[in-house]
């Protein structure tokens, strides 16, 4: 099922999708981080929000 681009919240709130700028903006706000740090975290631990939160908390 393709993303519904009219919605400005993730359809799967357990994963971070870096392919849409609005979703990057959403997650940087929610996680209180920068886009660069978010991209590094996702590249290190994958796209699951719980893993990214833990990575950001420890780095």
Secondary structure, 3 states (H helix, E strand, C coil): CCCCCCCCCCCCCCECCCCCHHHHHHHHHHHCCCHHHHHHHHHHHCCEHHHHHHHHHHC
